[in-house]
Amino acid sequence: MSVRKRMSGLIVDYLVALPLGCVVALVWANTLDESYYRFAHAAAFAVNDIGMVFFFALITKEVAEATIRGGALHPWRRAAMPVAAAVGGVAVSVAFYLAFVHYIGEYMLEDGWVVACAVDIPGSYVIARMIFGRHPAVPFLLLLAISADAIGLACVAVLQPIGQPHSMLGLLLMAGAIVGAFVLRRSATKNFWWYLLGPGVLSWWGLYIAGVHPALALVPIVPFFPHGLRDEGLFEEPAPKAHDTLTLFERWWRLPVEVILFFFGLVNAGVPLHGLEAGSWGLPVAALGRPIGIVAAVGIASLAGLHLPARVGWRHVVVVGAIASIGLIFALFFATAVMAPGTLLLELRLGALLTVFGGVFAVIAARILCVGRFAR
Amino acid sequence: MSRASKRAHVARILVPWLLLTVCVWPLAAQQLVLPTARDSVKFAAIGDNGTGDRPQYEIAELMAQAHERFPFDRVIMLGDNIYGGQGPSDLVKKFSQPYKALLDAGVKFFASIGNHDDPANVKYPLWNMGGQRYYTFATKNVRFFALDSNRVDQRELAWLESALKDAQEDWKICYFHHPLYSDGGRHGSSVDVRVLFEPLFIKYGVNVVFSGHDHIYERITPQKGIYYFVEGASGELRKGNTRPSAMTAKFFDQDQSFMLVEIDGNTLSFQATSRTGAVVDSGTVKRQGQP
């Protein structure tokens, strides 16, 4: 079976649409800067706050499916070690980030520490598949990435509200959305549009007025979608005969999300390639701390009695840590969520783009440690 | 008279003269070309100053000397007011100590914050920010708007629009850290901030904008009818870092500098003074729309 057929449409689109948007943005921002920023500021809300709802919905769909039989998160206790690794990775990354921006005296950037939590789920999956193939290190990495991003998203939601939030009203609307999704599920509603237009819209509104990034609106709703009996695997293409709501949702939204990913890259990746402060290196420095934190946390968790998956050894953990240093799309998103437009945001964005070199770092580590396709 | 006593006599005359020359030289050397009208608005502008190093102290000394002849009552600070450590001892070493003479003379400092400033320092009482990232104040026919260009959220833009709309004064002066126009080789123009601020500046008739960030002095040719100055060399300096372009009216990047500004009626006079006391740029601009 070809790689194109094995990997889900989301991953294939991710490999094409997002980088294309990023490249166009970089060229545009460094040639016709004023028109670029005018466009980027005007389009930011539509792309980041509305369009990205569906990207996160598709990511949530993968996670929701992973909790059913045959999925990487079934049963939940399998996730204990990756969660511990994620906590370690996030803690050391954030510490490295804060130490660095403090060292260079860019105190204003301290508010961007949440961005150091980000792990690019699709990007790290692609690199992991390239290095490990179908090795158990891949689901380990994905669970780790999902956990790290969940920590980051929780921090964004709770610690760094946007604007003047009306938490109580937002909470009530969110509760209404979740109850609505539950009722739809209990009434065996299979058409995903009912979930989107009812609870989805309510959830978006609730998050928006609560000061939480509304791109997460479908994250609590998608798990209520009726799903198949078995998971094909994280980011695996669904079976052609599958007609459950989650699969139909993915099939319908794949093309729009491809367009959204292109525009996400276009709107958020345009940064000047000269003239920014040393703060741009904050996120790459944080990424260097990621493998250290992951290895340390796995060591501590092992002492506490948790076990690594079968066939995953210390060398694999080091390479997984290196892969998890890629922040890209999630780092760009977190940066937009916590920092208003201005030079600081540009520094964070450039740093997020630079973390893509974590992929190279991972390949070198795999080669040195002789793991995956580099095993002798 | 013996040769020795002749020498002693000459020395008695020369030494006081030499001492007098050495002591008075900096004061005499500092040029002042502003009108110094009696009821005019007078202020100074400094940017990227808070190094705590010798050049910052020397600029501060020159400012204190200038104050004796040009009694400005306020200093606008264009950000990066403190570099490195931001604790109480740093605030003394890098702010209250160098500018002690001015502070003692009752001069008030009004800061905007730069990327190297600790956001908590908006509460530092000697910076008169009232705990806010952006604020406004007025004197006579001039209203100042201190803005935060590090992160420009919708609340700041809404506040700015409302404050500009409500301003009744003849002159509207905005200042913040990142320059909308600059020929500094290290940073240059902050175009991402320009597309947010500039439409409001144009719509509500902002007259003059001061910024720092690039460690040079530069006067920009009017852009869309607005006068722009970059003064980011009042402590830091990036020698020879200007890349002059069509928008450069004048620049100075060979030494530290500060600005003195006077507004009298519809006329704004300015001068930029280097660390040697020399005036490296000066001029007069008329308020837009006035003959």
Boltz contact constraints between the chains, C-beta under 6 A:
constraints:
  - contact:
      token1: [A, 33]
      token2: [B, 191]
      max_distance: 6.0
  - contact:
      token1: [A, 34]
      token2: [B, 191]
      max_distance: 6.0
  - contact:
      token1: [A, 37]
      token2: [B, 191]
      max_distance: 6.0
  - contact:
      token1: [A, 37]
      token2: [B, 192]
      max_distance: 6.0
  - contact:
      token1: [A, 37]
      token2: [B, 195]
      max_distance: 6.0
  - contact:
      token1: [A, 38]
      token2: [B, 195]
      max_distance: 6.0
  - contact:
      token1: [A, 105]
      token2: [B, 83]
      max_distance: 6.0
  - contact:
      token1: [A, 105]
      token2: [B, 84]
      max_distance: 6.0
  - contact:
      token1: [A, 105]
      token2: [B, 116]
      max_distance: 6.0
  - contact:
      token1: [A, 106]
      token2: [B, 115]
      max_distance: 6.0
  - contact:
      token1: [A, 107]
      token2: [B, 118]
      max_distance: 6.0
  - contact:
      token1: [A, 108]
      token2: [B, 115]
      max_distance: 6.0
  - contact:
      token1: [A, 108]
      token2: [B, 150]
      max_distance: 6.0
  - contact:
      token1: [A, 275]
      token2: [B, 187]
      max_distance: 6.0
  - contact:
      token1: [A, 275]
      token2: [B, 188]
      max_distance: 6.0
  - contact:
      token1: [A, 339]
      token2: [B, 151]
      max_distance: 6.0
  - contact:
      token1: [A, 340]
      token2: [B, 151]
      max_distance: 6.0
  - contact:
      token1: [A, 340]
      token2: [B, 152]
      max_distance: 6.0
  - contact:
      token1: [A, 340]
      token2: [B, 153]
      max_distance: 6.0
  - contact:
      token1: [A, 341]
      token2: [B, 152]
      max_distance: 6.0
  - contact:
      token1: [A, 342]
      token2: [B, 150]
      max_distance: 6.0
  - contact:
      token1: [A, 342]
      token2: [B, 151]
      max_distance: 6.0
  - contact:
      token1: [A, 342]
      token2: [B, 152]
      max_distance: 6.0
  - contact:
      token1: [A, 342]
      token2: [B, 193]
      max_distance: 6.0
  - contact:
      token1: [A, 343]
      token2: [B, 178]
      max_distance: 6.0
  - contact:
      token1: [A, 343]
      token2: [B, 190]
      max_distance: 6.0
  - contact:
      token1: [A, 344]
      token2: [B, 150]
      max_distance: 6.0
  - contact:
      token1: [A, 344]
      token2: [B, 151]
      max_distance: 6.0
